[in-house]
Amino acid sequence: MSFQKIGVVGSGIMGAGVAEACAATGASVIVRARTNAGAEALLDQIDRSLAKQLEKGKRTAEDVVALRQRVTVTTHLSELADCEFVIETVVEDLDVKMELFRALDAVVSPKAIIATCTSTLPVIDLAMQVSRPERVCGVHFFNPVHAMALVEVVRPICASDETIAAVTEFVLACDKEPIEVKDRAGFIVNALLFPYLNNAVRLLENGVATKEGIDAAMKGGCGFPMGPFALLDLVGLDTSLAILDALYLEYADANFAPVPLLRRMVSAGLLGKKSGEGFYQYGH
Ligand SMILES: NC(=O)c1ccc[n+]([C@@H]2O[C@H](COP(=O)([O-])OP(=O)(O)OC[C@H]3O[C@@H](n4cnc5c(N)ncnc54)[C@H](O)[C@@H]3O)[C@@H](O)[C@H]2O)c1
């Protein structure tokens, strides 16, 4: 086991998945949600994920019970004080994350490593908020966390080799594949994936084909497990828009400029699976 006690901040899609992955290493995990309702929703999400894995025979009943017992929740950041490693998974908003990093720096031991699950934002900007920039890096898990093998380990220019080595060891303990990448917007996967997703929305906006047709084409023609609209709904349209905005800010490449339809759908509250409707509708 690489870390004995891990803190996770944020109780959304990634908070739940990352907490589960951390607990699977054998570590005790404490998750900080903003509200009691958020904390309960996170535990529900973990329970549902573990039940599915049990059903599919991917985990034993004993394993599920033991893993679940290692996860606790709190609404107080101060309860993360004795964590050796903290992963933030809050909304993709640089100001919110910077404020959180300042708050974490005041609370957790100076020896602790603080990592971000950001998809695109500059990790260096977060590192510069704390008194230990050499102990900050990115740990970019993929959604759904239990099913996706890759974790991008993002190295900002201030990170020490010890930090990257410790986080790489942690990723291996999660039974995932770590790939080190420089701190550039989108890292590897999203820098390549998001122009494709954005251009799928452009095809739809231009009336080239229906969303069902585009999804079927990419599954049947490229062998992708899901089409771009199903994937955008899974990621969350708000998160996808924030990712494209951050990519465009970094590279000023027109392929990253969010197609207007995406921004309008976010304004309308159509966020994908998590809100019940995005490009498709979902029963809750
Ligand atoms: N969704 C994905 O597919 C995916 C994949 C990899 C990484 N990420 C990254 O993980 C992070 C979280 O994404 P998510 O999909 O879990 O989002 P989400 O919308 O499901 O959850 C966001 C979390 O942030 C919290 N939050 C919102 N506003 C806040 C504020 N002002 N202060 C503190 N907390 C606040 C919410 O309560 C919630 O717990 C983002 O940085 C995102 O880029 C997302």
The ligand as a Tripos MOL2 file, in Angstrom:
@<TRIPOS>MOLECULE
LIG
   44    48     1     0     0
SMALL
NO_CHARGES

@<TRIPOS>ATOM
      1 N1        -16.5680   13.9140  -15.6440 N.am      1 LIG1
      2 C1        -15.4880   13.3380  -16.1740 C.2       1 LIG1
      3 O1        -15.5830   12.5110  -17.1010 O.2       1 LIG1
      4 C2        -14.1070   13.6800  -15.6380 C.ar      1 LIG1
      5 C3        -13.0370   12.8170  -15.9280 C.ar      1 LIG1
      6 C4        -11.7610   13.1140  -15.4050 C.ar      1 LIG1
      7 C5        -11.5760   14.2460  -14.6370 C.ar      1 LIG1
      8 N2        -12.6300   15.0770  -14.3850 N.ar      1 LIG1
      9 C6        -12.3710   16.2570  -13.5660 C.3       1 LIG1
     10 O2        -12.7980   15.9720  -12.2340 O.3       1 LIG1
     11 C7        -13.2710   17.1820  -11.6110 C.3       1 LIG1
     12 C8        -14.6820   16.9840  -11.1350 C.3       1 LIG1
     13 O3        -15.5110   16.6170  -12.2250 O.3       1 LIG1
     14 P1        -16.8760   15.7850  -11.9960 P.3       1 LIG1
     15 O4        -17.2170   15.2080  -13.3220 O.co2     1 LIG1
     16 O5        -16.7630   14.9240  -10.7950 O.co2     1 LIG1
     17 O6        -17.8990   16.9940  -11.7090 O.3       1 LIG1
     18 P2        -19.2840   16.9590  -10.9220 P.3       1 LIG1
     19 O7        -20.0800   18.1060  -11.4550 O.co2     1 LIG1
     20 O8        -19.8920   15.6030  -10.9140 O.co2     1 LIG1
     21 O9        -18.8220   17.2770   -9.4000 O.3       1 LIG1
     22 C9        -18.2460   18.5010   -9.0530 C.3       1 LIG1
     23 C10       -18.0390   18.5850   -7.5560 C.3       1 LIG1
     24 O10       -17.5510   19.9180   -7.2760 O.3       1 LIG1
     25 C11       -18.2940   20.4400   -6.1910 C.3       1 LIG1
     26 N3        -18.3520   21.8970   -6.3420 N.ar      1 LIG1
     27 C12       -19.0810   22.6070   -7.2320 C.ar      1 LIG1
     28 N4        -18.8750   23.9270   -7.0450 N.ar      1 LIG1
     29 C13       -18.0100   24.0280   -6.0020 C.ar      1 LIG1
     30 C14       -17.4420   25.1220   -5.3170 C.ar      1 LIG1
     31 N5        -17.7170   26.3860   -5.6790 N.pl3     1 LIG1
     32 N6        -16.5920   24.8580   -4.2840 N.ar      1 LIG1
     33 C15       -16.2890   23.5700   -3.9280 C.ar      1 LIG1
     34 N7        -16.8220   22.4940   -4.5400 N.ar      1 LIG1
     35 C16       -17.6600   22.7330   -5.5600 C.ar      1 LIG1
     36 C17       -19.6780   19.7940   -6.3130 C.3       1 LIG1
     37 O11       -20.3450   19.8490   -5.0660 O.3       1 LIG1
     38 C18       -19.3040   18.3810   -6.7110 C.3       1 LIG1
     39 O12       -18.9450   17.6380   -5.5560 O.3       1 LIG1
     40 C19       -13.1030   18.2930  -12.6550 C.3       1 LIG1
     41 O13       -11.8780   18.9190  -12.4570 O.3       1 LIG1
     42 C20       -13.1270   17.5180  -13.9700 C.3       1 LIG1
     43 O14       -12.4470   18.1900  -15.0120 O.3       1 LIG1
     44 C21       -13.9030   14.8080  -14.8380 C.ar      1 LIG1
@<TRIPOS>BOND
     1     1     2 1
     2     2     3 2
     3     2     4 1
     4     4     5 ar
     5     4    44 ar
     6     5     6 ar
     7     6     7 ar
     8     7     8 ar
     9     8     9 1
    10     8    44 ar
    11     9    10 1
    12     9    42 1
    13    10    11 1
    14    11    12 1
    15    11    40 1
    16    12    13 1
    17    13    14 1
    18    14    15 2
    19    14    16 1
    20    14    17 1
    21    17    18 1
    22    18    19 2
    23    18    20 1
    24    18    21 1
    25    21    22 1
    26    22    23 1
    27    23    24 1
    28    23    38 1
    29    24    25 1
    30    25    26 1
    31    25    36 1
    32    26    27 ar
    33    26    35 ar
    34    27    28 ar
    35    28    29 ar
    36    29    30 ar
    37    29    35 ar
    38    30    31 1
    39    30    32 ar
    40    32    33 ar
    41    33    34 ar
    42    34    35 ar
    43    36    37 1
    44    36    38 1
    45    38    39 1
    46    40    41 1
    47    40    42 1
    48    42    43 1
@<TRIPOS>SUBSTRUCTURE
     1 LIG1         1 GROUP 0 **** ****
